[in-house]
């Protein structure tokens, strides 16, 4: 009987769709863009987990709310900003490739 209840609970949880978590995924959803969906933002978060440190993810998440910050980082002459921008750009390109088919 317990096995049936556990299987039922797991099936119910799986039918709820992807859960958005992480700094980037949450920022993606919170930005309110029309293309944002839990599935897409979860995919983007998965790529962030693979390519950016937690600290870098927090920094990248700020770009969703403040695009000017992204522009300032990109144009910065500071070597640490330049290094971060290269990692962020690689993350962005990978997310675009990996999440293109997610609706």
N, CA and C atoms as a LAMMPS dump frame, in Angstrom:
ITEM: TIMESTEP
0
ITEM: NUMBER OF ATOMS
309
ITEM: BOX BOUNDS ff ff ff
-5.0000000000000000e+02 5.0000000000000000e+02
-5.0000000000000000e+02 5.0000000000000000e+02
-5.0000000000000000e+02 5.0000000000000000e+02
ITEM: ATOMS id mol type element x y z
1 1 1 N 0.823 -1.192 0
2 1 2 C 0 0 0
3 1 3 C 0.868 1.256 0
4 2 1 N 1.931 1.235 0.808
5 2 2 C 2.819 2.398 0.852
6 2 3 C 3.461 2.642 -0.501
7 3 1 N 3.83 1.559 -1.176
8 3 2 C 4.448 1.686 -2.481
9 3 3 C 3.511 2.393 -3.452
10 4 1 N 2.259 2.063 -3.413
11 4 2 C 1.274 2.702 -4.291
12 4 3 C 1.166 4.189 -3.967
13 5 1 N 1.167 4.547 -2.688
14 5 2 C 1.101 5.947 -2.294
15 5 3 C 2.341 6.716 -2.739
16 6 1 N 3.503 6.113 -2.593
17 6 2 C 4.747 6.763 -3.006
18 6 3 C 4.754 6.967 -4.512
19 7 1 N 4.375 5.963 -5.268
20 7 2 C 4.33 6.081 -6.729
21 7 3 C 3.331 7.159 -7.142
22 8 1 N 2.183 7.19 -6.484
23 8 2 C 1.181 8.221 -6.781
24 8 3 C 1.702 9.615 -6.472
25 9 1 N 2.399 9.763 -5.352
26 9 2 C 2.956 11.07 -4.991
27 9 3 C 4.005 11.507 -5.997
28 10 1 N 4.868 10.585 -6.412
29 10 2 C 5.894 10.916 -7.391
30 10 3 C 5.278 11.289 -8.74
31 11 1 N 4.257 10.581 -9.145
32 11 2 C 3.581 10.889 -10.403
33 11 3 C 2.931 12.261 -10.341
34 12 1 N 2.345 12.593 -9.216
35 12 2 C 1.723 13.9 -9.051
36 12 3 C 2.773 15.004 -9.11
37 13 1 N 3.9 14.8 -8.439
38 13 2 C 4.959 15.798 -8.446
39 13 3 C 5.538 15.965 -9.845
40 14 1 N 5.698 14.889 -10.564
41 14 2 C 6.264 14.96 -11.907
42 14 3 C 5.345 15.693 -12.867
43 15 1 N 4.041 15.619 -12.641
44 15 2 C 3.093 16.272 -13.534
45 15 3 C 3.014 17.769 -13.308
46 16 1 N 3.628 18.26 -12.261
47 16 2 C 3.588 19.689 -11.969
48 16 3 C 4.508 20.49 -12.875
49 17 1 N 5.351 19.845 -13.639
50 17 2 C 6.267 20.543 -14.52
51 17 3 C 7.546 20.905 -13.801
52 18 1 N 8.444 21.537 -14.533
53 18 2 C 9.739 21.869 -13.94
54 18 3 C 9.605 22.928 -12.857
55 19 1 N 10.38 22.771 -11.828
56 19 2 C 10.431 23.753 -10.758
57 19 3 C 11.624 24.659 -11.041
58 20 1 N 11.384 25.942 -10.953
59 20 2 C 12.442 26.906 -11.205
60 20 3 C 13.137 27.215 -9.889
61 21 1 N 14.442 27.043 -9.892
62 21 2 C 15.226 27.362 -8.711
63 21 3 C 16.553 27.938 -9.176
64 22 1 N 17.367 28.338 -8.235
65 22 2 C 18.653 28.916 -8.557
66 22 3 C 18.527 30.388 -8.897
67 23 1 N 19.62 31.103 -8.762
68 23 2 C 19.611 32.551 -8.959
69 23 3 C 19.22 32.935 -10.387
70 24 1 N 19.785 32.251 -11.366
71 24 2 C 19.519 32.59 -12.76
72 24 3 C 18.1 32.194 -13.155
73 25 1 N 17.682 31 -12.787
74 25 2 C 16.333 30.545 -13.113
75 25 3 C 15.261 31.425 -12.493
76 26 1 N 15.46 31.795 -11.258
77 26 2 C 14.501 32.657 -10.571
78 26 3 C 14.471 34.041 -11.213
79 27 1 N 15.643 34.583 -11.528
80 27 2 C 15.704 35.892 -12.181
81 27 3 C 15.036 35.845 -13.554
82 28 1 N 15.207 34.745 -14.25
83 28 2 C 14.582 34.546 -15.56
84 28 3 C 13.063 34.645 -15.442
85 29 1 N 12.494 33.946 -14.5
86 29 2 C 11.044 33.985 -14.283
87 29 3 C 10.6 35.371 -13.811
88 30 1 N 11.323 35.927 -12.848
89 30 2 C 10.937 37.201 -12.253
90 30 3 C 11.04 38.375 -13.215
91 31 1 N 11.847 38.24 -14.265
92 31 2 C 12.017 39.331 -15.222
93 31 3 C 10.732 39.609 -15.997
94 32 1 N 9.842 38.617 -16.062
95 32 2 C 8.538 38.824 -16.683
96 32 3 C 8.546 38.948 -18.199
97 33 1 N 9.559 38.439 -18.833
98 33 2 C 9.588 38.494 -20.298
99 33 3 C 8.578 37.497 -20.872
100 34 1 N 8.01 37.829 -22.007
101 34 2 C 6.928 37.012 -22.569
102 34 3 C 7.375 35.592 -22.917
103 35 1 N 8.616 35.405 -23.307
104 35 2 C 9.097 34.071 -23.69
105 35 3 C 9.488 33.22 -22.486
106 36 1 N 9.586 33.835 -21.32
107 36 2 C 10.007 33.094 -20.127
108 36 3 C 8.928 32.101 -19.717
109 37 1 N 9.355 30.893 -19.452
110 37 2 C 8.457 29.852 -18.953
111 37 3 C 9.241 29.049 -17.922
112 38 1 N 8.545 28.324 -17.057
113 38 2 C 9.283 27.489 -16.109
114 38 3 C 10.231 26.509 -16.803
115 39 1 N 9.812 25.935 -17.91
116 39 2 C 10.67 24.982 -18.618
117 39 3 C 11.916 25.672 -19.167
118 40 1 N 11.734 26.825 -19.799
119 40 2 C 12.869 27.541 -20.365
120 40 3 C 13.821 28.026 -19.273
121 41 1 N 13.272 28.625 -18.224
122 41 2 C 14.113 29.166 -17.151
123 41 3 C 14.83 28.048 -16.387
124 42 1 N 14.202 26.889 -16.267
125 42 2 C 14.87 25.737 -15.65
126 42 3 C 16.024 25.259 -16.513
127 43 1 N 15.823 25.261 -17.822
128 43 2 C 16.894 24.868 -18.742
129 43 3 C 18.068 25.838 -18.629
130 44 1 N 17.775 27.121 -18.613
131 44 2 C 18.827 28.134 -18.501
132 44 3 C 19.581 27.95 -17.18
133 45 1 N 18.861 27.647 -16.104
134 45 2 C 19.51 27.419 -14.815
135 45 3 C 20.42 26.194 -14.869
136 46 1 N 19.985 25.153 -15.557
137 46 2 C 20.816 23.957 -15.679
138 46 3 C 22.13 24.276 -16.388
139 47 1 N 22.061 25.098 -17.426
140 47 2 C 23.284 25.498 -18.127
141 47 3 C 24.152 26.354 -17.2
142 48 1 N 23.53 27.25 -16.447
143 48 2 C 24.281 28.075 -15.496
144 48 3 C 25.003 27.188 -14.478
145 49 1 N 24.315 26.157 -13.996
146 49 2 C 24.937 25.237 -13.032
147 49 3 C 26.165 24.554 -13.613
148 50 1 N 26.157 24.321 -14.914
149 50 2 C 27.266 23.635 -15.57
150 50 3 C 28.41 24.576 -15.937
151 51 1 N 28.131 25.87 -16.071
152 51 2 C 29.14 26.771 -16.634
153 51 3 C 29.583 27.907 -15.715
154 52 1 N 28.794 28.245 -14.717
155 52 2 C 29.115 29.383 -13.85
156 52 3 C 29.159 28.954 -12.388
157 53 1 N 30.036 29.57 -11.628
158 53 2 C 30.05 29.335 -10.18
159 53 3 C 28.795 29.973 -9.566
160 54 1 N 28.516 29.637 -8.326
161 54 2 C 27.347 30.234 -7.658
162 54 3 C 27.469 31.758 -7.589
163 55 1 N 28.653 32.227 -7.305
164 55 2 C 28.866 33.676 -7.238
165 55 3 C 28.623 34.314 -8.605
166 56 1 N 29.119 33.671 -9.652
167 56 2 C 28.899 34.182 -11.008
168 56 3 C 27.425 34.128 -11.387
169 57 1 N 26.725 33.092 -10.925
170 57 2 C 25.295 33.005 -11.194
171 57 3 C 24.548 34.161 -10.54
172 58 1 N 24.915 34.508 -9.32
173 58 2 C 24.279 35.643 -8.641
174 58 3 C 24.518 36.93 -9.413
175 59 1 N 25.722 37.088 -9.883
176 59 2 C 26.058 38.285 -10.653
177 59 3 C 25.284 38.305 -11.98
178 60 1 N 25.231 37.176 -12.662
179 60 2 C 24.507 37.093 -13.93
180 60 3 C 23.01 37.336 -13.732
181 61 1 N 22.475 36.876 -12.622
182 61 2 C 21.045 37.062 -12.336
183 61 3 C 20.69 38.544 -12.257
184 62 1 N 21.621 39.349 -11.804
185 62 2 C 21.368 40.789 -11.717
186 62 3 C 21.147 41.404 -13.097
187 63 1 N 21.701 40.808 -14.133
188 63 2 C 21.54 41.333 -15.484
189 63 3 C 20.09 41.282 -15.953
190 64 1 N 19.311 40.326 -15.445
191 64 2 C 17.907 40.227 -15.85
192 64 3 C 17.126 41.46 -15.398
193 65 1 N 17.417 41.934 -14.204
194 65 2 C 16.715 43.095 -13.656
195 65 3 C 17.35 44.409 -14.091
196 66 1 N 18.64 44.386 -14.401
197 66 2 C 19.362 45.61 -14.725
198 66 3 C 20.254 45.387 -15.945
199 67 1 N 19.662 45.456 -17.152
200 67 2 C 20.453 45.233 -18.365
201 67 3 C 21.617 46.224 -18.511
202 68 1 N 21.487 47.398 -17.931
203 68 2 C 22.577 48.365 -17.999
204 68 3 C 23.817 47.834 -17.285
205 69 1 N 23.615 47.059 -16.225
206 69 2 C 24.741 46.457 -15.51
207 69 3 C 25.505 45.503 -16.433
208 70 1 N 24.778 44.78 -17.255
209 70 2 C 25.424 43.885 -18.217
210 70 3 C 26.246 44.695 -19.216
211 71 1 N 25.668 45.759 -19.701
212 71 2 C 26.369 46.619 -20.653
213 71 3 C 27.625 47.222 -20.024
214 72 1 N 27.511 47.697 -18.795
215 72 2 C 28.66 48.278 -18.095
216 72 3 C 29.764 47.244 -17.881
217 73 1 N 29.366 46.019 -17.551
218 73 2 C 30.338 44.939 -17.356
219 73 3 C 31.041 44.615 -18.666
220 74 1 N 30.262 44.536 -19.731
221 74 2 C 30.818 44.207 -21.051
222 74 3 C 31.83 45.257 -21.496
223 75 1 N 31.565 46.521 -21.21
224 75 2 C 32.422 47.61 -21.677
225 75 3 C 33.548 47.96 -20.702
226 76 1 N 33.566 47.312 -19.561
227 76 2 C 34.545 47.63 -18.533
228 76 3 C 35.971 47.297 -18.968
229 77 1 N 36.899 48.122 -18.496
230 77 2 C 38.319 47.862 -18.731
231 77 3 C 38.951 47.062 -17.595
232 78 1 N 38.165 46.768 -16.58
233 78 2 C 38.636 46.006 -15.425
234 78 3 C 38.855 44.55 -15.854
235 79 1 N 40.017 44.003 -15.547
236 79 2 C 40.339 42.644 -16.011
237 79 3 C 39.411 41.581 -15.427
238 80 1 N 38.974 41.743 -14.185
239 80 2 C 38.058 40.74 -13.614
240 80 3 C 36.683 40.827 -14.282
241 81 1 N 36.233 42.028 -14.627
242 81 2 C 34.973 42.167 -15.362
243 81 3 C 35.092 41.56 -16.754
244 82 1 N 36.237 41.78 -17.393
245 82 2 C 36.446 41.214 -18.727
246 82 3 C 36.441 39.683 -18.679
247 83 1 N 37.083 39.115 -17.684
248 83 2 C 37.119 37.653 -17.538
249 83 3 C 35.723 37.104 -17.257
250 84 1 N 34.992 37.788 -16.374
251 84 2 C 33.624 37.358 -16.095
252 84 3 C 32.777 37.453 -17.358
253 85 1 N 32.922 38.536 -18.101
254 85 2 C 32.103 38.706 -19.301
255 85 3 C 32.342 37.567 -20.294
256 86 1 N 33.566 37.13 -20.439
257 86 2 C 33.852 36.011 -21.345
258 86 3 C 33.155 34.73 -20.876
259 87 1 N 33.165 34.478 -19.561
260 87 2 C 32.465 33.297 -19.025
261 87 3 C 30.956 33.452 -19.173
262 88 1 N 30.448 34.652 -18.938
263 88 2 C 29.009 34.915 -19.088
264 88 3 C 28.585 34.736 -20.547
265 89 1 N 29.391 35.241 -21.46
266 89 2 C 29.089 35.11 -22.887
267 89 3 C 29.059 33.636 -23.297
268 90 1 N 30.014 32.866 -22.811
269 90 2 C 30.03 31.424 -23.11
270 90 3 C 28.785 30.746 -22.541
271 91 1 N 28.398 31.121 -21.312
272 91 2 C 27.171 30.59 -20.71
273 91 3 C 25.968 30.946 -21.582
274 92 1 N 25.868 32.197 -21.98
275 92 2 C 24.739 32.661 -22.774
276 92 3 C 24.628 31.916 -24.101
277 93 1 N 25.758 31.718 -24.749
278 93 2 C 25.766 30.99 -26.019
279 93 3 C 25.357 29.53 -25.828
280 94 1 N 25.855 28.911 -24.759
281 94 2 C 25.496 27.519 -24.476
282 94 3 C 24.009 27.405 -24.129
283 95 1 N 23.491 28.344 -23.349
284 95 2 C 22.069 28.326 -23.002
285 95 3 C 21.209 28.491 -24.251
286 96 1 N 21.629 29.346 -25.149
287 96 2 C 20.893 29.541 -26.391
288 96 3 C 20.835 28.239 -27.197
289 97 1 N 21.97 27.57 -27.288
290 97 2 C 21.999 26.292 -28.031
291 97 3 C 21.186 25.205 -27.333
292 98 1 N 21.386 25.088 -26.024
293 98 2 C 20.768 23.988 -25.267
294 98 3 C 19.271 24.165 -25.061
295 99 1 N 18.833 25.395 -24.943
296 99 2 C 17.442 25.645 -24.546
297 99 3 C 16.576 26.124 -25.7
298 100 1 N 17.117 26.152 -26.893
299 100 2 C 16.396 26.655 -28.066
300 100 3 C 15.063 25.928 -28.276
301 101 1 N 15.032 24.635 -28.064
302 101 2 C 13.826 23.862 -28.364
303 101 3 C 12.851 23.783 -27.186
304 102 1 N 13.201 24.39 -26.071
305 102 2 C 12.331 24.353 -24.891
306 102 3 C 11.258 25.416 -25.032
307 103 1 N 10.034 25.012 -24.772
308 103 2 C 8.929 25.985 -24.875
309 103 3 C 8.362 26.309 -23.531
